[in-house]
């Protein structure tokens, strides 16, 4: 069975969440694979959530945890429609701090209304954004949020390590073909410039050859002075265009 992006991202999340814990300083209380007692109770329609015994959290299966993650975190983020890499960064943020906060943080970074709902506008902006920049910005904003929490002195070291690892994994996931449009255009312009110089150099050599009395059949009928003039015009015109391309704005 082919691994989906959800499977790959969930594996990364679970590697950080670990197994069953019940840390007294953790506001989430009893937690297993990142699923808190309150989340599991709501998933199982148990109210009030305190009616769910901690043993139920401790015995949570990976299969049920995966269904919860997909329904409560992955799907609200519409991570299936996010660019590879950004899907992981957003999903892990949602698991750690809630989908609403993660989505609003992403929206603020990509310049759309931060309403906490991933719709066509958010998806279009995420697709248009430079993937590396979007991932780094989201992780930076996430860290600033975590550093402002009262529990950061207790859990900050682990959170920092987690965000750092997620950032690296997400950036490594970005397809090589997902280069920014401007970068691709600049690369092509440079390559085109090399071909232009080759043509100009050939014309210059042909013109000089005619001056020396050597006729090139392929260029028969073109005067030496004309060839030399055109060659120099091409080379220097290209040089000027290239300067405009890389000039700072």
C-alpha positions as CSV (number, residue, x, y, z in Angstrom):
1,X,0.0,0.0,0.0
2,X,1.4,3.4,-1.0
3,X,2.1,5.7,1.9
4,X,0.0,8.9,1.7
5,X,1.1,12.3,2.8
6,X,-1.1,11.9,5.8
7,X,0.7,8.7,6.8
8,X,4.1,10.3,6.4
9,X,3.1,13.4,8.4
10,X,1.4,11.4,11.1
11,X,4.5,9.3,11.6
12,X,6.5,12.5,12.2
13,X,3.9,13.8,14.7
14,X,3.8,10.5,16.6
15,X,7.6,10.4,16.8
16,X,7.3,13.6,18.9
17,X,4.2,12.8,20.9
18,X,5.4,9.5,22.3
19,X,3.2,7.2,24.4
20,X,1.1,7.6,27.5
21,X,2.0,10.5,29.9
22,X,0.2,12.3,32.7
23,X,2.5,15.2,33.6
24,X,1.0,17.4,36.4
25,X,2.2,20.6,34.8
26,X,0.6,19.7,31.4
27,X,-2.8,21.4,31.1
28,X,-3.8,18.6,28.8
29,X,-3.6,16.0,31.6
30,X,-3.5,12.3,30.7
31,X,-2.3,12.0,27.1
32,X,-1.4,9.2,24.8
33,X,0.2,9.6,21.3
34,X,-0.7,13.3,21.7
35,X,-4.4,12.6,22.2
36,X,-5.6,14.2,25.5
37,X,-8.3,12.8,27.8
38,X,-10.6,15.6,26.8
39,X,-10.1,15.1,23.1
40,X,-10.7,11.4,23.3
41,X,-13.9,11.9,25.4
42,X,-15.3,14.3,22.9
43,X,-14.4,11.9,20.1
44,X,-16.3,9.1,21.8
45,X,-19.2,11.5,22.7
46,X,-18.6,11.2,26.4
47,X,-19.9,14.1,28.5
48,X,-18.6,15.4,30.8
49,X,-15.2,14.5,29.6
50,X,-14.1,13.6,33.2
51,X,-16.4,10.6,32.9
52,X,-13.8,9.0,30.6
53,X,-11.3,7.1,32.8
54,X,-7.6,7.7,32.3
55,X,-7.2,4.0,31.5
56,X,-9.1,4.6,28.3
57,X,-6.4,7.1,27.3
58,X,-3.7,4.7,28.3
59,X,-5.2,1.9,26.1
60,X,-5.8,4.1,23.1
61,X,-4.8,2.2,19.9
62,X,-2.8,3.8,17.1
63,X,-5.6,3.1,14.6
64,X,-8.1,5.1,16.6
65,X,-5.5,7.9,17.2
66,X,-4.9,8.1,13.4
67,X,-8.7,8.5,12.8
68,X,-8.8,11.3,15.4
69,X,-5.8,13.1,13.9
70,X,-7.2,12.9,10.4
71,X,-10.7,14.1,11.4
72,X,-9.8,16.7,14.1
73,X,-6.5,18.1,12.8
74,X,-5.5,17.1,9.3
75,X,-8.9,17.7,7.6
76,X,-9.6,21.1,9.2
77,X,-6.2,22.3,7.9
78,X,-7.1,20.8,4.5
79,X,-3.5,19.5,4.6
80,X,-4.3,17.2,1.6
81,X,-4.4,20.3,-0.5
82,X,-1.3,22.0,0.9
83,X,2.1,21.9,-0.8
84,X,4.3,19.1,0.4
85,X,6.4,20.2,3.4
86,X,4.0,23.0,4.4
87,X,1.4,20.3,5.1
88,X,3.6,18.8,7.8
89,X,4.5,22.1,9.3
90,X,0.9,23.1,9.6
91,X,-0.4,19.7,10.7
92,X,2.2,19.4,13.5
93,X,1.4,23.0,14.7
94,X,-2.3,22.1,14.7
95,X,-1.7,19.0,16.8
96,X,0.5,20.9,19.3
97,X,-1.6,24.1,19.6
98,X,-5.0,23.5,17.9
99,X,-6.1,23.8,14.3
100,X,-7.6,27.3,14.7
101,X,-4.4,28.9,15.9
102,X,-2.2,27.0,13.4
103,X,-4.4,28.0,10.5
104,X,-4.7,31.7,11.6
105,X,-0.9,31.8,12.0
106,X,-0.4,30.4,8.4
107,X,-2.9,32.9,7.0
108,X,-1.2,35.8,8.7
109,X,2.1,34.7,7.1
110,X,0.8,34.2,3.5
111,X,-1.1,37.5,3.6
112,X,-4.8,36.5,3.7
113,X,-7.6,37.1,6.2
114,X,-6.8,35.2,9.4
115,X,-10.3,33.7,10.0
116,X,-9.2,30.2,10.9
117,X,-10.9,28.6,8.0
118,X,-8.9,27.1,5.0
119,X,-10.9,28.0,1.9
120,X,-10.0,28.6,-1.8
121,X,-8.3,31.9,-1.0
122,X,-6.0,30.4,1.6
123,X,-5.2,27.4,-0.6
124,X,-4.4,29.6,-3.5
125,X,-2.1,31.8,-1.4
126,X,-0.4,28.8,0.0
127,X,0.2,27.3,-3.4
128,X,1.5,30.6,-4.7
129,X,3.9,31.2,-1.8
130,X,7.5,30.2,-2.0
131,X,7.4,26.9,0.0
132,X,10.7,27.3,1.9
133,X,9.7,30.9,3.0
134,X,6.2,29.8,4.0
135,X,7.5,26.9,6.1
136,X,10.2,29.0,7.8
137,X,7.7,31.8,8.5
138,X,5.2,29.5,10.0
139,X,7.8,27.8,12.2
140,X,9.2,31.2,13.3
141,X,5.7,32.4,14.3
142,X,5.0,29.2,16.1
143,X,8.1,29.5,18.2
144,X,7.2,33.1,19.1
145,X,3.8,31.9,20.3
146,X,5.3,29.0,22.3
147,X,7.9,31.3,23.9
148,X,5.1,33.5,25.3
149,X,3.4,30.6,27.1
150,X,3.7,30.3,30.9
151,X,4.6,26.7,30.5
152,X,7.6,27.4,28.2
153,X,10.1,27.1,31.1
154,X,8.9,23.6,31.7
155,X,8.3,22.3,28.2
156,X,10.2,24.9,26.1
157,X,13.3,22.7,25.4
158,X,11.2,19.9,24.0
159,X,9.0,22.3,22.0
160,X,12.0,24.0,20.5
161,X,13.6,20.7,19.5
162,X,10.3,19.6,18.0
163,X,9.8,22.7,15.9
164,X,13.4,22.5,14.7
165,X,13.0,18.9,13.6
166,X,9.7,19.5,11.9
167,X,11.2,22.6,10.1
168,X,14.1,20.5,8.8
169,X,11.9,17.6,7.7
170,X,9.4,19.9,6.1
171,X,12.0,21.8,4.1
172,X,13.6,18.6,3.0
173,X,10.2,17.4,1.7
174,X,9.7,20.4,-0.6
175,X,10.0,19.1,-4.2
176,X,13.0,20.3,-6.2
177,X,10.7,21.4,-8.9
178,X,9.0,23.8,-6.5
179,X,11.5,26.5,-7.2
180,X,10.1,30.1,-7.0
181,X,8.9,31.3,-10.3
182,X,11.3,34.3,-10.3
183,X,14.2,31.9,-9.6
184,X,13.2,29.7,-12.6
185,X,12.8,32.8,-14.8
186,X,16.2,34.2,-13.7
187,X,17.9,30.8,-14.3
188,X,16.4,30.6,-17.8
189,X,17.4,34.2,-18.6
190,X,21.0,33.4,-17.7
191,X,21.0,30.3,-19.9
192,X,19.5,32.3,-22.7
193,X,22.3,34.9,-22.2
194,X,25.0,32.2,-22.8
195,X,23.5,31.2,-26.1
196,X,23.3,34.9,-27.1
197,X,27.0,35.4,-26.4
198,X,27.9,32.3,-28.5
199,X,26.0,33.6,-31.5
200,X,27.6,37.0,-31.1
201,X,31.1,35.5,-30.8
202,X,30.5,33.4,-33.9
203,X,29.4,36.4,-35.9
204,X,32.4,38.4,-34.6
205,X,34.8,35.6,-35.7
206,X,33.1,35.3,-39.1
207,X,33.6,39.1,-39.6
208,X,37.2,39.0,-38.6
209,X,37.8,35.9,-40.8
210,X,36.4,37.9,-43.8
211,X,38.8,40.8,-43.0
212,X,41.6,38.2,-43.2
213,X,40.3,36.9,-46.5
214,X,38.7,33.7,-45.3
215,X,35.2,33.2,-46.7
216,X,32.6,31.2,-44.7
217,X,30.0,29.8,-47.1
218,X,27.2,29.8,-44.4
219,X,27.6,33.6,-44.1
220,X,28.2,34.3,-47.7
221,X,26.8,37.7,-48.7
222,X,27.3,39.4,-45.3
223,X,29.9,42.1,-45.3
224,X,32.7,41.8,-42.7
225,X,32.0,45.2,-41.2
226,X,28.3,44.5,-41.0
227,X,29.0,41.1,-39.2
228,X,31.4,42.7,-36.7
229,X,29.0,45.6,-36.0
230,X,26.1,43.3,-35.4
231,X,28.2,40.9,-33.2
232,X,29.3,43.8,-31.0
233,X,25.8,45.1,-30.8
234,X,24.4,41.8,-29.7
235,X,27.1,41.2,-27.1
236,X,26.9,44.7,-25.5
237,X,23.1,44.8,-25.7
238,X,22.9,41.5,-23.9
239,X,25.4,42.7,-21.3
240,X,23.1,45.7,-20.7
241,X,20.0,43.6,-20.4
242,X,21.7,41.2,-17.9
243,X,22.8,44.2,-15.8
244,X,19.1,45.3,-15.7
245,X,18.1,41.8,-14.6
246,X,20.4,41.5,-11.6
247,X,20.4,45.2,-10.6
248,X,19.1,45.7,-7.0
249,X,15.7,47.2,-6.5
